Amino acid sequence: MILKKREKSLYLLKLERMMARLSEKNPKYRLASNEFLKHQAGYRGEMAVDYYLSFLSMSEYHIFNGIRLKDSLGRFFQIDTLLVTPWYYLILEIKNIIGDLEFSYKQNQLIRTYEDKLDRMECPITQAKRQRAQLHNWLSKHNFPAMPLEYQVIIANNHARLINADKYVYEKVSRHSNIPNLTNSLEKKYSGKVFTDKDLKRLTKLILKKDTPLTTSPLIQLKIEPFEIEKGVQCPSCKRFPMKRSHKVWFCAFCQFSSATAHLHAMRDYALLIGDTISNKELRYFLQLNSSSVAAKILSSQNFPISGTTRNRRYLLIKNNKLLI
Ligand SMILES: [Zn+2]
């Protein structure tokens, strides 16, 4: 059973909208685009893995996707997929990387060669091992029964090839299509039932309660200032900026498309990229609107929670990491 379904992370949503509002002429465009493509590929890899997870027995395999928990020293750890069975736990660290991959785990490096270019990154085996240690500590802190806790690096790209791999690498790294074989052999290895339905219920409740999505802004990560982000309402049809408002409708001068609701997408972009709250003045500036009464009408029609007095009134766009628009 899927107990936490896969969703696009808040960080990836922010990256997507940042790219839509960043000029190609911006000196950081390339850096931003690489960051976006990396996270988008990661998400696509995770979705490719979900297909193979769907072959597992849903009554015995309990799946948590994209969880981020805090260990006892306050350090967060993120797990792409956690499988909980009556016999063992399995952490999947999913990598969607193309090219020749050399897991140089003794040096804690993954060396990737693709199109004559060489990249070095942290070894995913080490990453998964660290997640295992942190999850182990978290589970024992919360008094869950001791049960075998395994980890596996999953390669979710058919155009990846392992090179110079030794026995240890083959043991710890699998292709996504191999997941059912992997779980079969783990079922044979660990046949004693440890986890009860009661344990599972408590674990599910606790994971969903303690799961804390990353709220970091890519703008801060990439040192992009809010003024570098394109203002205005984007045309939903041709994607150009900005639409002009007249008679309660947004109109695109490029493709003649009109929309009564296009500003809602822009407000969502504001929430994702600029801030959790907005004032009437900030909304006018971001939507490139002149009228404060139109801005007030737009804000009051959404029933956002309000803080501050009339003059300093602010409207809440994000609450508890959830978008209200
Ligand atoms: Zn248009």
Residues whose N, C-alpha, C, O or C-beta is under 5 A from the ligand:
A	BS01	ZN	C235 S237 C238 K239 C252 F254 C255 F257
